[in-house]
């Protein structure tokens, strides 16, 4: 398994942008699918976006489609989530996850999660 560390969160006004990063350890990250999830206070963790190991297929929740872009730089062992046109309802702790199985990433069936990175969007 790879170890993941999220960064890039912060406070931004509605309509603004942020780019989250997910740094992975290990030399096999290139063979892993990656995803982003988020959890707002009092709510369940939800799927945001995912990308196939090769980067040629991406998946988004309806709530972020057209505003967020997930990418993966295998040479840098890093994944990204570019978030544009942010809304107050995007406020949450964002987590990245990775697995050799795209299905696992899409369903978020992970036993543990990292610390995540806080994104706060003010109105």
Beta strands, then each sheet from edge to edge (+ up, - down):
strand 1: 4-7
strand 2: 10-13
strand 3: 18-24
strand 4: 33-39
strand 5: 46-51
strand 6: 58-60
strand 7: 68-73
strand 8: 78-83
strand 9: 92-99
strand 10: 117-122
sheet 1: 1+ 3- 8+ 7-
sheet 2: 2+ 10+ 9- 4+ 5- 6+
end
